[in-house]
């Protein structure tokens, strides 16, 4: 019998067990967004709205689009 066969079997079973253990832990770990991720998203959206109002972007965009819309008429 080849002396490397037991080493191969042992190594392959060890690696298979490690991969299965890793995948099981990973499956439970990634369950969705946490409170902090949602809070950060709300903070970013609030910041964007603040910038929108601070620089009065609605009027600026409207002024630039009015001539283009008038050409379409």
C-alpha positions in Angstrom: 0.0 0.0 0.0 1.2 3.5 -0.8 2.2 5.3 2.5 0.9 8.6 1.2 -2.8 7.4 1.0 -3.4 7.7 4.8 -1.8 11.2 4.8 -4.0 12.2 1.8 -7.2 10.9 3.5 -6.4 12.6 6.8 -5.6 15.9 5.1 -8.6 15.9 2.9 -11.0 15.1 5.8 -9.4 17.8 7.9 -9.7 20.4 5.2 -13.3 19.3 4.4 -14.2 19.7 8.1 -12.6 23.1 8.3 -14.4 24.4 5.2 -17.8 23.1 6.5 -17.2 24.7 9.9 -16.3 28.0 8.3 -19.4 28.0 6.1 -21.6 27.2 9.0 -20.2 30.1 11.0 -20.4 32.4 8.0 -24.0 31.5 7.4 -25.1 32.6 10.9 -22.8 35.6 10.9 -24.3 37.5 7.9 -28.0 37.9 8.8 -28.6 41.3 7.3 -28.1 45.0 8.1 -27.6 46.0 11.7 -29.0 49.0 13.6 -25.8 51.0 12.9 -25.9 50.4 9.2 -29.5 51.7 9.0 -28.5 54.7 11.2 -25.6 55.5 9.0 -27.9 55.3 5.9 -30.4 57.7 7.5 -27.5 60.1 8.5 -26.2 60.1 4.9 -29.7 60.8 3.5 -30.2 63.6 6.0 -26.9 65.1 5.1 -27.8 65.0 1.4 -31.1 66.8 2.1 -29.3 69.4 4.2 -26.9 70.1 1.4 -29.8 70.3 -1.0 -31.5 73.0 1.1 -28.4 74.8 2.1 -27.3 75.5 -1.5 -30.8 75.9 -2.8 -30.2 73.3 -5.5 -33.9 73.0 -6.5 -34.0 76.6 -7.8 -30.7 76.3 -9.5 -31.7 73.1 -11.3 -35.1 74.6 -12.3 -33.4 77.7 -13.7 -31.1 75.6 -15.9 -33.8 73.2 -17.1 -36.4 75.9 -18.0 -34.7 77.0 -21.2 -34.3 73.4 -22.3 -38.0 72.7 -21.6 -39.0 75.8 -23.4 -37.2 74.6 -26.5 -39.2 71.4 -26.5 -42.5 73.3 -26.6 
